[in-house]
Amino acid sequence: MTDSLQALYDYTLEHRFPVFLMDDNYRYAGDIFSKHLHTLEQALPPAQKDILKKLCDALDEQRDIELEAMFQAAWAVMREL
């Protein structure tokens, strides 16, 4: 991404994106995820907890990459309009 596009992405992620996550369905999904993650963490021995944390970190990184790709795709479509 160019510096300008990165700045726009950062602004959008910080100031605009959260507004679209105020939906009850999103909060419900997050609550369910947290509940299951907590249950799994409690059931795992320490070695597997470390593996689970690494898996969650990898999923977070993948989600960040997907968000950036979605932003770039939306930007490309907007430019075509």
N, CA, C and O atoms as a GROMACS GRO file, in nm:
protein
  324
    1MET      N    1   0.084  -0.118   0.000
    1MET     CA    2   0.000   0.000   0.000
    1MET      C    3   0.089   0.124   0.000
    1MET      O    4   0.198   0.125   0.056
    2THR      N    5   0.038   0.227  -0.063
    2THR     CA    6   0.109   0.354  -0.059
    2THR      C    7   0.094   0.414   0.082
    2THR      O    8   0.009   0.371   0.159
    3ASP      N    9   0.175   0.514   0.113
    3ASP     CA   10   0.166   0.579   0.244
    3ASP      C   11   0.029   0.643   0.263
    3ASP      O   12  -0.029   0.636   0.372
    4SER      N   13  -0.024   0.706   0.158
    4SER     CA   14  -0.156   0.770   0.167
    4SER      C   15  -0.266   0.667   0.192
    4SER      O   16  -0.354   0.688   0.275
    5LEU      N   17  -0.260   0.557   0.120
    5LEU     CA   18  -0.361   0.452   0.137
    5LEU      C   19  -0.348   0.389   0.275
    5LEU      O   20  -0.449   0.356   0.337
    6GLN      N   21  -0.226   0.372   0.324
    6GLN     CA   22  -0.205   0.317   0.459
    6GLN      C   23  -0.264   0.411   0.564
    6GLN      O   24  -0.326   0.365   0.660
    7ALA      N   25  -0.244   0.542   0.545
    7ALA     CA   26  -0.301   0.639   0.640
    7ALA      C   27  -0.453   0.633   0.638
    7ALA      O   28  -0.517   0.640   0.743
    8LEU      N   29  -0.512   0.621   0.520
    8LEU     CA   30  -0.657   0.610   0.508
    8LEU      C   31  -0.708   0.482   0.573
    8LEU      O   32  -0.810   0.481   0.641
    9TYR      N   33  -0.635   0.373   0.550
    9TYR     CA   34  -0.671   0.245   0.612
    9TYR      C   35  -0.665   0.255   0.764
    9TYR      O   36  -0.757   0.212   0.833
   10ASP      N   37  -0.557   0.311   0.816
   10ASP     CA   38  -0.542   0.325   0.961
   10ASP      C   39  -0.655   0.410   1.020
   10ASP      O   40  -0.711   0.376   1.124
   11TYR      N   41  -0.688   0.520   0.954
   11TYR     CA   42  -0.797   0.606   1.000
   11TYR      C   43  -0.930   0.531   0.999
   11TYR      O   44  -1.006   0.536   1.095
   12THR      N   45  -0.956   0.462   0.889
   12THR     CA   46  -1.081   0.386   0.876
   12THR      C   47  -1.090   0.279   0.984
   12THR      O   48  -1.195   0.262   1.047
   13LEU      N   49  -0.982   0.207   1.006
   13LEU     CA   50  -0.981   0.100   1.106
   13LEU      C   51  -1.004   0.154   1.246
   13LEU      O   52  -1.071   0.091   1.327
   14GLU      N   53  -0.948   0.272   1.275
   14GLU     CA   54  -0.959   0.328   1.409
   14GLU      C   55  -1.090   0.402   1.432
   14GLU      O   56  -1.148   0.393   1.540
   15HIS      N   57  -1.137   0.476   1.332
   15HIS     CA   58  -1.250   0.566   1.355
   15HIS      C   59  -1.382   0.522   1.291
   15HIS      O   60  -1.488   0.559   1.342
   16ARG      N   61  -1.379   0.447   1.185
   16ARG     CA   62  -1.502   0.412   1.115
   16ARG      C   63  -1.544   0.266   1.135
   16ARG      O   64  -1.661   0.236   1.154
   17PHE      N   65  -1.447   0.178   1.131
   17PHE     CA   66  -1.474   0.034   1.138
   17PHE      C   67  -1.551  -0.007   1.264
   17PHE      O   68  -1.647  -0.084   1.254
   18PRO      N   69  -1.512   0.042   1.384
   18PRO     CA   70  -1.581  -0.002   1.505
   18PRO      C   71  -1.731   0.024   1.505
   18PRO      O   72  -1.807  -0.049   1.568
   19VAL      N   73  -1.775   0.128   1.436
   19VAL     CA   74  -1.918   0.160   1.430
   19VAL      C   75  -1.997   0.045   1.369
   19VAL      O   76  -2.112   0.021   1.406
   20PHE      N   77  -1.937  -0.024   1.276
   20PHE     CA   78  -2.004  -0.134   1.208
   20PHE      C   79  -2.003  -0.264   1.289
   20PHE      O   80  -2.061  -0.365   1.247
   21LEU      N   81  -1.936  -0.261   1.404
   21LEU     CA   82  -1.931  -0.380   1.490
   21LEU      C   83  -2.017  -0.365   1.614
   21LEU      O   84  -1.997  -0.436   1.712
   22MET      N   85  -2.112  -0.274   1.611
   22MET     CA   86  -2.201  -0.252   1.725
   22MET      C   87  -2.324  -0.342   1.718
   22MET      O   88  -2.412  -0.336   1.803
   23ASP      N   89  -2.329  -0.424   1.618
   23ASP     CA   90  -2.442  -0.513   1.592
   23ASP      C   91  -2.454  -0.619   1.702
   23ASP      O   92  -2.353  -0.671   1.749
   24ASP      N   93  -2.576  -0.650   1.742
   24ASP     CA   94  -2.599  -0.752   1.845
   24ASP      C   95  -2.545  -0.888   1.803
   24ASP      O   96  -2.493  -0.963   1.885
   25ASN      N   97  -2.557  -0.920   1.674
   25ASN     CA   98  -2.507  -1.050   1.626
   25ASN      C   99  -2.357  -1.060   1.642
   25ASN      O  100  -2.305  -1.166   1.677
   26TYR      N  101  -2.286  -0.951   1.616
   26TYR     CA  102  -2.141  -0.951   1.631
   26TYR      C  103  -2.102  -0.969   1.777
   26TYR      O  104  -2.014  -1.049   1.810
   27ARG      N  105  -2.167  -0.895   1.864
   27ARG     CA  106  -2.137  -0.908   2.008
   27ARG      C  107  -2.169  -1.048   2.058
   27ARG      O  108  -2.093  -1.105   2.136
   28TYR      N  109  -2.279  -1.104   2.012
   28TYR     CA  110  -2.318  -1.239   2.053
   28TYR      C  111  -2.212  -1.340   2.007
   28TYR      O  112  -2.171  -1.426   2.085
   29ALA      N  113  -2.167  -1.328   1.883
   29ALA     CA  114  -2.064  -1.420   1.831
   29ALA      C  115  -1.935  -1.406   1.912
   29ALA      O  116  -1.870  -1.507   1.942
   30GLY      N  117  -1.898  -1.284   1.948
   30GLY     CA  118  -1.779  -1.263   2.029
   30GLY      C  119  -1.792  -1.323   2.168
   30GLY      O  120  -1.697  -1.380   2.221
   31ASP      N  121  -1.911  -1.310   2.226
   31ASP     CA  122  -1.935  -1.368   2.358
   31ASP      C  123  -1.926  -1.521   2.354
   31ASP      O  124  -1.867  -1.583   2.442
   32ILE      N  125  -1.984  -1.580   2.251
   32ILE     CA  126  -1.980  -1.727   2.237
   32ILE      C  127  -1.835  -1.773   2.217
   32ILE      O  128  -1.792  -1.871   2.278
   33PHE      N  129  -1.761  -1.702   2.132
   33PHE     CA  130  -1.621  -1.737   2.110
   33PHE      C  131  -1.543  -1.730   2.242
   33PHE      O  132  -1.469  -1.822   2.275
   34SER      N  133  -1.560  -1.621   2.315
   34SER     CA  134  -1.488  -1.604   2.442
   34SER      C  135  -1.523  -1.714   2.541
   34SER      O  136  -1.436  -1.765   2.612
   35LYS      N  137  -1.650  -1.749   2.547
   35LYS     CA  138  -1.695  -1.855   2.639
   35LYS      C  139  -1.628  -1.988   2.604
   35LYS      O  140  -1.576  -2.056   2.692
   36HIS      N  141  -1.630  -2.025   2.477
   36HIS     CA  142  -1.570  -2.152   2.435
   36HIS      C  143  -1.418  -2.150   2.453
   36HIS      O  144  -1.359  -2.251   2.493
   37LEU      N  145  -1.355  -2.037   2.424
   37LEU     CA  146  -1.211  -2.026   2.442
   37LEU      C  147  -1.174  -2.042   2.589
   37LEU      O  148  -1.079  -2.113   2.623
   38HIS      N  149  -1.249  -1.976   2.676
   38HIS     CA  150  -1.222  -1.987   2.820
   38HIS      C  151  -1.240  -2.131   2.868
   38HIS      O  152  -1.158  -2.182   2.945
   39THR      N  153  -1.346  -2.197   2.822
   39THR     CA  154  -1.371  -2.337   2.861
   39THR      C  155  -1.256  -2.426   2.814
   39THR      O  156  -1.209  -2.512   2.888
   40LEU      N  157  -1.211  -2.404   2.691
   40LEU     CA  158  -1.101  -2.484   2.638
   40LEU      C  159  -0.972  -2.458   2.715
   40LEU      O  160  -0.899  -2.551   2.746
   41GLU      N  161  -0.944  -2.331   2.745
   41GLU     CA  162  -0.822  -2.298   2.821
   41GLU      C  163  -0.822  -2.365   2.958
   41GLU      O  164  -0.718  -2.412   3.004
   42GLN      N  165  -0.938  -2.371   3.021
   42GLN     CA  166  -0.947  -2.432   3.153
   42GLN      C  167  -0.924  -2.583   3.147
   42GLN      O  168  -0.877  -2.643   3.244
   43ALA      N  169  -0.958  -2.644   3.034
   43ALA     CA  170  -0.948  -2.790   3.022
   43ALA      C  171  -0.811  -2.837   2.976
   43ALA      O  172  -0.779  -2.955   2.989
   44LEU      N  173  -0.730  -2.748   2.923
   44LEU     CA  174  -0.602  -2.789   2.866
   44LEU      C  175  -0.488  -2.782   2.967
   44LEU      O  176  -0.485  -2.695   3.054
   45PRO      N  177  -0.394  -2.876   2.954
   45PRO     CA  178  -0.271  -2.866   3.033
   45PRO      C  179  -0.185  -2.750   2.979
   45PRO      O  180  -0.206  -2.705   2.866
   46PRO      N  181  -0.088  -2.703   3.057
   46PRO     CA  182  -0.008  -2.586   3.018
   46PRO      C  183   0.055  -2.593   2.877
   46PRO      O  184   0.054  -2.493   2.806
   47ALA      N  185   0.107  -2.707   2.838
   47ALA     CA  186   0.172  -2.718   2.706
   47ALA      C  187   0.072  -2.692   2.594
   47ALA      O  188   0.105  -2.625   2.496
   48GLN      N  189  -0.047  -2.745   2.608
   48GLN     CA  190  -0.148  -2.723   2.505
   48GLN      C  191  -0.204  -2.581   2.510
   48GLN      O  192  -0.247  -2.528   2.408
   49LYS      N  193  -0.205  -2.519   2.629
   49LYS     CA  194  -0.249  -2.380   2.638
   49LYS      C  195  -0.158  -2.290   2.557
   49LYS      O  196  -0.204  -2.195   2.493
   50ASP      N  197  -0.028  -2.319   2.558
   50ASP     CA  198   0.067  -2.242   2.480
   50ASP      C  199   0.040  -2.258   2.330
   50ASP      O  200   0.045  -2.161   2.255
   51ILE      N  201   0.010  -2.380   2.288
   51ILE     CA  202  -0.022  -2.406   2.148
   51ILE      C  203  -0.152  -2.333   2.110
   51ILE      O  204  -0.161  -2.276   2.001
   52LEU      N  205  -0.249  -2.335   2.198
   52LEU     CA  206  -0.375  -2.264   2.172
   52LEU      C  207  -0.352  -2.114   2.159
   52LEU      O  208  -0.410  -2.050   2.071
   53LYS      N  209  -0.267  -2.058   2.244
   53LYS     CA  210  -0.237  -1.916   2.235
   53LYS      C  211  -0.170  -1.884   2.101
   53LYS      O  212  -0.203  -1.784   2.038
   54LYS      N  213  -0.078  -1.969   2.058
   54LYS     CA  214  -0.013  -1.948   1.928
   54LYS      C  215  -0.114  -1.957   1.814
   54LYS      O  216  -0.105  -1.882   1.717
   55LEU      N  217  -0.208  -2.048   1.825
   55LEU     CA  218  -0.313  -2.061   1.724
   55LEU      C  219  -0.400  -1.935   1.720
   55LEU      O  220  -0.430  -1.884   1.612
   56CYS      N  221  -0.438  -1.886   1.836
   56CYS     CA  222  -0.519  -1.763   1.843
   56CYS      C  223  -0.442  -1.644   1.787
   56CYS      O  224  -0.499  -1.561   1.716
   57ASP      N  225  -0.314  -1.635   1.816
   57ASP     CA  226  -0.230  -1.528   1.761
   57ASP      C  227  -0.224  -1.536   1.609
   57ASP      O  228  -0.231  -1.434   1.540
   58ALA      N  229  -0.209  -1.659   1.556
   58ALA     CA  230  -0.204  -1.678   1.411
   58ALA      C  231  -0.337  -1.640   1.347
   58ALA      O  232  -0.340  -1.580   1.239
   59LEU      N  233  -0.448  -1.675   1.412
   59LEU     CA  234  -0.580  -1.637   1.360
   59LEU      C  235  -0.599  -1.486   1.362
   59LEU      O  236  -0.657  -1.430   1.268
   60ASP      N  237  -0.551  -1.420   1.467
   60ASP     CA  238  -0.558  -1.274   1.472
   60ASP      C  239  -0.478  -1.211   1.358
   60ASP      O  240  -0.524  -1.116   1.295
   61GLU      N  241  -0.360  -1.264   1.333
   61GLU     CA  242  -0.277  -1.211   1.225
   61GLU      C  243  -0.344  -1.234   1.090
   61GLU      O  244  -0.344  -1.145   1.004
   62GLN      N  245  -0.403  -1.352   1.072
   62GLN     CA  246  -0.474  -1.381   0.948
   62GLN      C  247  -0.592  -1.286   0.930
   62GLN      O  248  -0.617  -1.239   0.819
   63ARG      N  249  -0.665  -1.259   1.036
   63ARG     CA  250  -0.779  -1.168   1.030
   63ARG      C  251  -0.732  -1.027   0.992
   63ARG      O  252  -0.797  -0.960   0.912
   64ASP      N  253  -0.620  -0.983   1.048
   64ASP     CA  254  -0.568  -0.851   1.014
   64ASP      C  255  -0.533  -0.841   0.865
   64ASP      O  256  -0.560  -0.740   0.801
   65ILE      N  257  -0.474  -0.947   0.812
   65ILE     CA  258  -0.439  -0.950   0.670
   65ILE      C  259  -0.566  -0.949   0.585
   65ILE      O  260  -0.571  -0.881   0.482
   66GLU      N  261  -0.668  -1.023   0.627
   66GLU     CA  262  -0.794  -1.027   0.554
   66GLU      C  263  -0.864  -0.890   0.557
   66GLU      O  264  -0.921  -0.848   0.457
   67LEU      N  265  -0.858  -0.821   0.671
   67LEU     CA  266  -0.918  -0.688   0.680
   67LEU      C  267  -0.849  -0.591   0.583
   67LEU      O  268  -0.915  -0.513   0.515
   68GLU      N  269  -0.718  -0.597   0.579
   68GLU     CA  270  -0.645  -0.510   0.487
   68GLU      C  271  -0.679  -0.544   0.343
   68GLU      O  272  -0.695  -0.454   0.261
   69ALA      N  273  -0.689  -0.672   0.311
   69ALA     CA  274  -0.725  -0.713   0.175
   69ALA      C  275  -0.866  -0.665   0.140
   69ALA      O  276  -0.891  -0.621   0.028
   70MET      N  277  -0.959  -0.674   0.235
   70MET     CA  278  -1.096  -0.628   0.212
   70MET      C  279  -1.097  -0.478   0.186
   70MET      O  280  -1.168  -0.430   0.097
   71PHE      N  281  -1.019  -0.403   0.263
   71PHE     CA  282  -1.009  -0.259   0.243
   71PHE      C  283  -0.956  -0.228   0.105
   71PHE      O  284  -1.010  -0.143   0.034
   72GLN      N  285  -0.850  -0.297   0.065
   72GLN     CA  286  -0.791  -0.273  -0.066
   72GLN      C  287  -0.889  -0.309  -0.178
   72GLN      O  288  -0.895  -0.240  -0.279
   73ALA      N  289  -0.965  -0.417  -0.160
   73ALA     CA  290  -1.065  -0.456  -0.260
   73ALA      C  291  -1.175  -0.350  -0.269
   73ALA      O  292  -1.217  -0.314  -0.379
   74ALA      N  293  -1.221  -0.300  -0.155
   74ALA     CA  294  -1.325  -0.197  -0.155
   74ALA      C  295  -1.272  -0.069  -0.219
   74ALA      O  296  -1.344  -0.003  -0.294
   75TRP      N  297  -1.148  -0.034  -0.192
   75TRP     CA  298  -1.087   0.084  -0.252
   75TRP      C  299  -1.079   0.068  -0.404
   75TRP      O  300  -1.108   0.163  -0.478
   76ALA      N  301  -1.041  -0.049  -0.451
   76ALA     CA  302  -1.032  -0.074  -0.595
   76ALA      C  303  -1.169  -0.063  -0.661
   76ALA      O  304  -1.182  -0.004  -0.768
   77VAL      N  305  -1.271  -0.119  -0.598
   77VAL     CA  306  -1.407  -0.110  -0.652
   77VAL      C  307  -1.454   0.035  -0.654
   77VAL      O  308  -1.514   0.080  -0.752
   78MET      N  309  -1.426   0.109  -0.548
   78MET     CA  310  -1.466   0.249  -0.542
   78MET      C  311  -1.402   0.327  -0.656
   78MET      O  312  -1.468   0.411  -0.718
   79ARG      N  313  -1.277   0.301  -0.684
   79ARG     CA  314  -1.207   0.372  -0.791
   79ARG      C  315  -1.267   0.338  -0.928
   79ARG      O  316  -1.266   0.422  -1.018
   80GLU      N  317  -1.318   0.217  -0.942
   80GLU     CA  318  -1.379   0.176  -1.069
   80GLU      C  319  -1.515   0.245  -1.091
   80GLU      O  320  -1.559   0.262  -1.204
   81LEU      N  321  -1.578   0.283  -0.983
   81LEU     CA  322  -1.708   0.350  -0.995
   81LEU      C  323  -1.684   0.491  -1.038
   81LEU      O  324  -1.778   0.568  -1.055
   0.00000   0.00000   0.00000
